[in-house]
Structures are given as C-alpha cells and as structure tokens.
Amino acid sequence: MAVLKVLVIDDEPGIRSGVSRILNNFHVTYPFMDEDYTFEVTEAGTGEEGIIMLERDMPDILLLDNKLPGIQGVDVLEYIRKRNYDIVVAMITSYASLDVAIRATRDGAIDFIPKPFTPQELKSSIENITKQQYLKRITHKLKQEGKKIRYQFLSVLSHELKAPLNALEGYLRMMQEKQAGDRIEDYATPIERSLQRIQGMRSLIMDLLDFTKIRLERKEEKIQEVNLTEVASEAIVTVQPYAIQMDVTINLDVRSDAIIMADPDDMEIVFNNLISNAVKYNKVGGKAEITIDSSDSDAILIFSDTGIGITKNDTENLFAEFVRIKNEKTRNISGSGLGLSIVKKVVELYHGTINVDSTPDVGTIFTIRLPKKTVTIN
Amino acid sequence: MKKSDFTILVVDDDPDYLFQTVFNLEKAGYKTMAVESQAEAEAVIARFKPHLAIFDLMMESDDSGFILCYKIKRKYPDVPVILATAVSHETGLSFSIDSEQEKLWIRADRYLEKGIRPEQLDQEVMKLLKL
C-alpha cells in the first residue's frame, strides 16, 4: 500500500473538507500496479499558507484554486516550477476562469477540475494523476537501474582491458631499462607472457563484438533455416587446432537433425563458445562430446566434457558478465568472462533454455533447448 | 637492518603483476614471498610473519584484499600492509585511508594505485619499514 500526499489550496472551506472526505476513503488500483495507492490530504486556505505547507510536506499532488485572497494560484504554480519540485498540480477552477486554467496547464499544471465538481469527477481526475505518477516513478526507477547496470559493466570492462595493458607496460619498461640483463634471452618470460596477454585481450575484444552484436543487431531478414549439425561441424573445425594442442578429442553425435529458424551467426556463437569451453576447461587426453537431438518442438543440444568441472556454488554466477571462476585449476586458463553470458543471451533471445550440470573433476554438461518454430525475436 | 633482512609477502591473482612486483622488489633488495590467491595467502599468514604485505584487492572475491588486511592485522598488528589495486580509476571508488573512520574498517596502512613506478614502490615500502 503506497500513500500519495495531497495538498488542497482553496479559500472555500467547503471545497477543502469535501476533497478531504472524498479522498481519505479513496484508493486507486490497477492490474499493472504492484500496490494500491491511498491518499493523505492536508489543507491550506491561502497561497502563502500553501507554500509553507508544501515546503514542509512535499506533497505528491497539489489541488490548486486559482482565485485566492493573497497571491494567486498561478503564483504558487510559478513558485513550484522555478524550484523544479516534483509535484503534480491540478487546478480547481470555476468554469468562468477556464482561460486561466488553460494557461496554468501550459505553466505546468497537468489537469484542471472544474468547480463545482461531483465526487466522481474528482476521483477520476485523481485516478488519472495517480496513474501518471506511478508510470513516472517506474520509468525513473528503470532508468536508474539501467544506468547502474551499464556503469557496472563499463567499470568491470575497463578493468579487464587495463589489466593486460598494465602487464605489457611493466614488461616493456623492464626491457627498456634492461632490468633483467643485456641479452634478449634474459627476457624470454616477459616476452612470452606479453604475447599471451595480447592474445587474451584480442579474444576479449572479439567477445565484446559478439556481445554488442547480440544487443544491437536484430535483423529479421537474417532469420533463416539453420541446420545445427552443419553449424556444429564448422565450429568443431574452428576449435580443432586448439583441441589437438590440448590433446582433447571432440565427438559429434547427431541423433536427429535439428533444423531451426535462426540467424546462423547467433548459432555459431553458441557452438563456438561452448565447444571451445569444453576443450579449454578439459584435462589432457579428455573428451568433448556434442549431441544434437530434436523433439517435436525443440532442438536439444548437449555439450559434455570430461574436464575440471564447477562446484555447485560457482554455477550460480556462471552466466553473469565477466564472471570467471578463479581457482587453482583455472589459474592458467585465459578467458574474457563473457562467453557464457553471451551464450545465455542468445539462447534467451530465441526463447530457449540453458542448464548446467557439473561435478568437479568429473566434467560439465550444458543442455540447451531451442524452439524450432520461428518465435518473435525481441 | 638492510633491505635484504626484510621479507615482503606479495599477493596478486594476476601472474604478470605478481611477477613484476616481485621482480622490482627483489631488484630493490628485499626478499619476497609470492602467492596468487587469498586462500594461499591465508595459509602463509597462519604460519609465517612477513615484515610487510602487499595485497591485491579483487581476487577470488571482490573484497579479498580487505579480508586479508583484516586477518593479517588481527594476527600481526605491527605488520604494515599496502593495498594495491587498479580499482579506483575505473569504478570511481576511492579509498584514501586518511580519515579515522576509514582506518577503522580498511586495515591497510597504504592504498596504492597499480602501475606505480618501481622507485615509487620502493619509497613507499622504505617509509613503512622505517628505513
């Protein structure tokens, strides 16, 4: 239950008490609101008194008569506008001064309630204002949250980009000042490490491009029939050199061809990321197995490996951006921390699901289900 | 005491930063002990008292460095601690530990931005070791 504070400024006591009586027993509710709104009414007989009260109470809604004994309603409105107070103002006015009301609307009042009004007229006016206030608040909240998430993302990103640069700078300075000796051989480790950090940075940038592509690019015309077996085979070819280096065998088991409506680039991202993870986090001599199956409605993709596995605790954050599980076993594995968050975004884009099942030191299984039928991509 | 009588514990999960810091400290003349995680550092602290410690802030968790500061100060209140991190530039968070209030919860003696020159680091270490 949320309470909106209402201030009535009117020199007629009858109007003031009428408003109080009607609104104190009134509540506004809509299916889309989280909670009901009720009202708490305070009253002022003059503009001067009203300003003191609004400074003190900061009402959400002001019902304002224009014709007042001292300063006029428009002056109060002016006062509020100058200070940028977040108060919704509705003018209460007699028909004779409709002109004023219209001018006041231009000056920031959002509504006017003609006098004399019936309880129903007041209520429907207040209902509109409440709805508007609610939407304003929600929009504001969402904007703030959006800003916060973007800010977090950027700050972590810049940290991830800066770390390799710091490492490179340190090594180059070491060489520039010949700190480890005069021969190039004295710098074998710094050179090797620098190359590795550059490689890591390159893959971060590639992942970032995928990441922004998913976020920005949504072209319906790219949606076409995609045979996932073909995409898987291509991805295996891409990862193969790395697998040979790691002595990991990649197997593709097609139980039933899965053809779905999708952007082939998106599917490539999913397969490339999960297959390279299955190799990267594997053990020497291990296996990576990709199974493609299909039900009436879904394509089912299973990526299993015989790798280092993930603890139950760590699986919780696994799909978040820039999350990398840091432990003894992952220490020498480089990665951007974006791969799985990208995969998850793609899967969700197609209204699919992704699940992970893992046992440390035994292996990890990712299961993806993607609807075969075209769904609205949003 | 000479610089070579002092052992500095360096903890950082970035292997390159660790390598460079250790390299620079040893070049300056100190003995070092390097570990790559909060967990390892805790194990070291349990059985060994360094003369000074340098901790990275974000390791296994975002506040690994703070936790280590707290733990080492509880066991060895007289060991000076430097928190080294690249965090402030990116996040806009700044932890200067000047005010009394901050000293209460950040149990480090110095807060240093990563990427400082080797000579600067040596200076800071010398100051803390009263050399």
Interface residues (C-beta under 8 A of the other chain):
Chain A: S155 V156 S158 H159 K162 A163 N166 A167 E169 G170 Y171 M174 Q179 A180 T189 R193 R197 K326 N327 E328 R331
Chain B: D13 D14 P15 D16 Y17 F19 Q20 F23 K27 E36 S37 M59 E60 A86 V87 H89 E90 T91 G92 K114 G115
